[in-house]
Amino acid sequence: MEPFIMREREFMLHLESWERRWPQLVAGFSTRKGGASQNSFASFNCGLHVGDTAEHVIENRRKLACENGFSYTAFTCADQVHGNGIHIIAEEDIGAGRAAHDEAIVETDGLLTDKPNVFLASFYADCVPLFFYAPGAQVLGVAHAGWRGTVARIGPGMVQVMKQTWNIAPEDIYAAIGPSIGSCCYEVNDMVSDRVKEAVGDKASCVLKPGTEAGKYMLNLQETNRILLEEAGILPAHIEVSHLCTSCRTDLFFSHRKENGKTGRMAAFIALKEG
Ligand SMILES: [Zn+2]
């Protein structure tokens, strides 16, 4: 069953099983619908760095935080660079980047916090959002994994930082892999496929299928991340995987590849309510 579900509001999908199981947690992924942005950013663009009118992006971000029961001042994000940098939110980071891209947490693709009332957000238009939650320690996080971040092992990196910082065992961590470009639409060249083969070793045949011509492959980036998270010690039963393809579903999502780069961004979000 698809883990990301639309309820009454068209501008977001909820990670249904997590929100039901842990009522103080919110986690989900925004869509492109129901927002203020126009033209190629229509309409729920959450990215400030893509050339959209800032007021529209801020209105969308405010709506996303508030409709989930959080203050807009809690909206916290990073400047994503397709790397494997992970940052733990300090008190002074709360609210970083919400209204200006150059005020975001610098050069970071993974965010983690043990604080309630921090609305962690990261941005996507095909790349893979990874969600993390350790209910015992009440530690949560989100990581941006395109192919570069994936082969740079940002997923296992999140598990490692949770272990080092809070002494959380991998088997106590839950993970979810959100809507992103599917293997149906994600053709890559052998430069990318070679890196994926290095990352997953003998499981490469599970994630790379022949493409439309020699030297091209259809890459399953969701399964690549799932394999790496499982190798990092997360129990298979604790990993949820979306089947929604951002490139197939441009009615619902922005797709960088399908729309030739000129498009908006969805937000992956996760936050814990106090109490
Ligand atoms: Zn597709």
Boltz pocket constraint, residues with backbone or C-beta under 6 A from the ligand:
constraints:
  - pocket:
      binder: B
      contacts: [[A, 181], [A, 182], [A, 183], [A, 184], [A, 185], [A, 186], [A, 245], [A, 246], [A, 247], [A, 248], [A, 249]]
      max_distance: 6.0
